[in-house]
Amino acid sequence: MTEAELKTAVYNALATELQATEGAQFNSTLLTSKIGNAYKEVKRARNYPGSYSQEMIDNDMSKYEPTISDIALYDYNLIGAEGQESSTENGVTRKYVNRDKLFYGVIPLAR
């Protein structure tokens, strides 16, 4: 799966989920941006050696589709609440998980 195909698959899955929960009010431009950033962060965390071809990177990155999706959705949901660990409003309390936990299982290939 190429980078573009992976990002499209993540977008389609998240867009379906967001439409079901938020209706047509989700921002597709922001979601696309968050998916792109999540992809770059997972790729950077994998730290591919120079000997990896683009095809090898693409094949490996496709294994991290759920991780990319989780990070993108987390970041999308935090828009406007960046830097907060928790919030309370109208009797509803939210506590955000440590974002680093979303990278569980993303192991660098080279150091």
Backbone as numpy.savetxt, mean C-alpha at the origin, in Angstrom:
# Nx Ny Nz CAx CAy CAz Cx Cy Cz
3.68 -10.59 -13.59 2.82 -9.43 -13.59 3.73 -8.19 -13.59
3.53 -7.30 -14.54 4.34 -6.09 -14.62 3.94 -5.11 -13.52
4.76 -4.08 -13.34 4.46 -3.06 -12.33 3.09 -2.43 -12.60
2.83 -2.08 -13.85 1.55 -1.46 -14.19 0.37 -2.40 -13.92
0.54 -3.68 -14.26 -0.53 -4.65 -14.01 -0.77 -4.84 -12.52
0.30 -4.87 -11.75 0.18 -5.03 -10.30 -0.54 -3.83 -9.69
-0.15 -2.64 -10.08 -0.80 -1.44 -9.56 -2.27 -1.39 -9.95
-2.58 -1.82 -11.17 -3.98 -1.85 -11.63 -4.79 -2.86 -10.82
-4.20 -4.03 -10.55 -4.90 -5.05 -9.76 -5.17 -4.55 -8.35
-4.18 -3.90 -7.74 -4.36 -3.35 -6.39 -5.42 -2.26 -6.43
-5.36 -1.38 -7.43 -6.34 -0.31 -7.54 -7.76 -0.87 -7.67
-7.94 -1.85 -8.54 -9.28 -2.41 -8.76 -9.84 -3.04 -7.48
-8.99 -3.75 -6.75 -9.45 -4.38 -5.51 -9.81 -3.33 -4.47
-8.96 -2.31 -4.30 -9.23 -1.28 -3.30 -10.40 -0.40 -3.71
-10.52 -0.09 -4.99 -11.64 0.73 -5.46 -12.96 0.03 -5.20
-12.99 -1.28 -5.42 -14.20 -2.06 -5.15 -14.55 -2.00 -3.67
-13.54 -2.18 -2.84 -13.75 -2.14 -1.38 -14.20 -0.76 -0.92
-13.56 0.28 -1.42 -13.91 1.64 -1.01 -15.29 2.05 -1.52
-15.65 1.61 -2.71 -16.99 1.92 -3.22 -18.06 1.27 -2.36
-17.76 0.08 -1.87 -18.72 -0.64 -1.03 -18.90 0.04 0.32
-17.83 0.68 0.83 -17.91 1.28 2.16 -18.17 2.78 2.13
-17.66 3.47 1.11 -17.78 4.92 1.06 -18.67 5.41 -0.08
-19.18 4.52 -0.88 -19.94 4.94 -2.04 -19.00 5.50 -3.08
-19.49 6.39 -3.89 -18.69 6.97 -4.97 -17.83 8.13 -4.47
-17.71 8.31 -3.16 -17.02 9.47 -2.62 -15.52 9.29 -2.46
-14.96 8.13 -2.75 -13.52 7.98 -2.58 -12.79 8.72 -3.69
-11.57 9.15 -3.40 -10.79 9.95 -4.33 -9.82 9.03 -5.09
-10.11 8.77 -6.36 -9.30 7.83 -7.14 -7.88 8.35 -7.40
-7.72 9.65 -7.51 -6.38 10.22 -7.73 -5.49 9.98 -6.52
-6.03 10.24 -5.33 -5.26 10.01 -4.11 -4.96 8.52 -3.90
-5.93 7.68 -4.20 -5.73 6.24 -4.07 -4.62 5.77 -5.00
-4.62 6.24 -6.23 -3.58 5.88 -7.19 -2.21 6.31 -6.69
-2.13 7.51 -6.13 -0.88 8.01 -5.56 -0.39 7.14 -4.41
-1.30 6.76 -3.53 -0.92 5.94 -2.38 -0.46 4.55 -2.83
-1.06 4.00 -3.87 -0.64 2.70 -4.40 0.77 2.82 -4.98
1.03 3.87 -5.73 2.36 4.08 -6.29 3.43 4.21 -5.22
3.12 4.96 -4.17 4.07 5.12 -3.07 4.29 3.80 -2.33
3.23 3.04 -2.10 3.35 1.75 -1.42 4.22 0.79 -2.24
4.02 0.79 -3.55 4.82 -0.05 -4.43 6.30 0.31 -4.30
6.61 1.60 -4.36 8.00 2.06 -4.26 8.62 1.69 -2.91
7.83 1.80 -1.85 8.36 1.49 -0.52 8.66 0.01 -0.35
7.78 -0.85 -0.87 8.03 -2.29 -0.79 9.24 -2.64 -1.65
9.32 -2.05 -2.82 10.47 -2.31 -3.70 11.77 -1.87 -3.03
11.76 -0.71 -2.40 12.94 -0.22 -1.70 13.28 -1.14 -0.52
12.26 -1.61 0.20 12.49 -2.50 1.34 13.09 -3.83 0.90
12.73 -4.29 -0.29 13.29 -5.55 -0.81 14.76 -5.38 -1.18
15.17 -4.18 -1.55 16.58 -3.87 -1.83 17.18 -4.83 -2.86
16.60 -4.83 -4.06 17.04 -5.74 -5.11 18.48 -5.48 -5.52
19.28 -6.55 -5.63 20.66 -6.37 -6.09 20.67 -6.01 -7.58
21.77 -5.43 -8.02 21.89 -5.00 -9.41 21.78 -6.12 -10.41
21.99 -7.35 -9.97 21.92 -8.49 -10.88 20.48 -8.90 -11.22
19.49 -8.31 -10.56 18.09 -8.64 -10.83 17.61 -7.92 -12.07
17.00 -8.66 -12.98 16.40 -8.05 -14.17 15.02 -7.49 -13.79
14.48 -6.66 -14.66 13.15 -6.10 -14.39 12.10 -7.20 -14.30
12.26 -8.23 -15.13 11.32 -9.36 -15.09 11.38 -10.08 -13.74
12.59 -10.25 -13.21 12.75 -10.90 -11.91 12.12 -10.04 -10.81
12.32 -8.75 -10.89 11.73 -7.83 -9.90 10.21 -7.87 -10.00
9.68 -7.83 -11.22 8.23 -7.87 -11.41 7.63 -9.15 -10.83
8.28 -10.29 -11.10 7.78 -11.57 -10.58 7.80 -11.59 -9.06
8.85 -11.06 -8.47 8.96 -11.04 -7.02 7.96 -10.07 -6.41
7.83 -8.90 -6.98 6.91 -7.89 -6.43 5.46 -8.36 -6.47
5.11 -9.19 -7.44 3.73 -9.67 -7.51 3.35 -10.48 -6.27
4.34 -11.05 -5.59 4.08 -11.79 -4.36 3.66 -10.86 -3.22
3.97 -9.59 -3.37 3.69 -8.62 -2.31 2.45 -7.78 -2.58
1.60 -8.25 -3.48 0.35 -7.53 -3.78 -0.47 -7.26 -2.52
-0.67 -8.24 -1.63 -1.44 -7.95 -0.41 -0.78 -6.90 0.48
0.55 -6.93 0.56 1.27 -5.96 1.38 1.13 -4.56 0.79
1.29 -4.45 -0.52 1.14 -3.16 -1.19 -0.27 -2.64 -0.99
-1.25 -3.51 -1.10 -2.64 -3.13 -0.90 -2.88 -2.64 0.53
-2.36 -3.36 1.51 -2.53 -2.97 2.91 -1.90 -1.61 3.20
-0.69 -1.40 2.69 0.00 -0.14 2.94 -0.74 1.02 2.26
-1.16 0.81 1.02 -1.87 1.86 0.29 -3.18 2.22 0.98
-3.93 1.22 1.43 -5.19 1.49 2.10 -4.96 2.18 3.44
-3.95 1.75 4.17 -3.60 2.39 5.45 -3.29 3.86 5.22
-2.42 4.14 4.23 -2.04 5.52 3.95 -3.23 6.33 3.45
-4.08 5.72 2.64 -5.26 6.42 2.14 -6.20 6.80 3.29
-6.38 5.88 4.20 -7.28 6.12 5.33 -6.72 7.14 6.32
-5.41 7.36 6.29 -4.80 8.33 7.20 -4.73 9.74 6.62
-5.20 9.93 5.41 -5.16 11.27 4.82 -5.91 12.23 5.74
-5.21 13.27 6.14 -5.78 14.25 7.06 -5.49 13.95 8.51
-4.95 12.77 8.78 -4.65 12.40 10.17 -3.19 11.97 10.30
-2.34 12.43 9.38 -0.94 12.04 9.39 -0.30 12.42 10.72
0.50 11.52 11.24 1.21 11.79 12.48 0.43 11.45 13.74
-0.84 11.14 13.61 -1.63 10.81 14.79 -1.49 9.33 15.13
-1.47 9.04 16.40 -1.46 7.65 16.85 -2.86 7.19 17.19
-3.71 8.15 17.56 -5.10 7.84 17.88 -5.91 9.12 17.79
-7.21 8.96 17.71 -8.10 10.13 17.70 -9.45 9.73 18.29
-10.12 10.71 18.86 -11.45 10.51 19.40 -12.34 11.64 18.90
-13.48 11.26 18.36 -14.42 12.26 17.86 -15.83 11.72 17.98
-16.69 12.50 18.58 -18.10 12.12 18.76 -18.26 10.74 19.38
-17.43 10.45 20.35 -17.54 9.18 21.06 -16.91 8.00 20.35
-16.30 8.24 19.18 -15.64 7.16 18.43 -14.13 7.33 18.60
-13.47 6.28 19.08 -12.03 6.32 19.28 -11.36 5.42 18.26
-10.31 5.95 17.64 -9.53 5.16 16.68 -8.08 5.16 17.13
-7.48 3.99 17.09 -6.06 3.86 17.40 -5.43 3.22 16.17
-4.41 3.86 15.65 -3.77 3.39 14.43 -2.62 2.46 14.77
-2.49 1.37 14.01 -1.39 0.44 14.22 -0.09 1.09 13.74
1.00 0.60 14.24 2.30 1.07 13.78 2.47 0.67 12.31
2.70 1.64 11.45 2.78 1.40 10.01 3.87 0.39 9.67
4.94 0.37 10.44 6.04 -0.56 10.16 5.59 -2.02 10.23
4.54 -2.30 10.99 4.04 -3.67 11.08 3.47 -4.17 9.75
3.10 -3.25 8.88 2.56 -3.63 7.58 3.63 -4.22 6.67
4.89 -3.99 7.00 6.00 -4.50 6.20 6.48 -5.86 6.68
5.73 -6.48 7.59 6.09 -7.81 8.09 6.20 -8.77 6.90
7.28 -9.47 6.83 7.47 -10.42 5.76 8.19 -9.86 4.54
8.43 -8.56 4.50 9.18 -7.97 3.41 10.64 -7.96 3.85
11.39 -8.92 3.34 12.77 -9.13 3.77 13.71 -8.64 2.68
14.70 -7.82 3.04 15.65 -7.34 2.02 16.45 -8.48 1.41
16.71 -8.38 0.12 17.50 -9.40 -0.56 19.00 -9.12 -0.43
19.34 -7.84 -0.35 20.76 -7.44 -0.24 20.89 -6.38 0.82
22.05 -6.30 1.39 22.28 -5.28 2.42 23.40 -4.37 2.00
